[in-house]
């Protein structure tokens, strides 16, 4: 007995939807996944109040790097 073409397309659509959901969840959860690793990998550079800081949100540490470059000149 041959499977119906409609069933084949339904299975393909479900597989594609699951694959897209997996990719989207990985993209949206990258900050959460980063915090699960070692704290040394959490460092980010952020600009706050015209200054650049090296910030580690996993441990709460921060380090002033200097003034941020001015844009628009």
Secondary structure, 3 states (H helix, E strand, C coil): CCCCHHHHHHHHHHHHHHHHHHHHHHHHCHHHHHHHCCHHHCEEEEEECCEEEEEECCCCEEEEEEECCCCCC
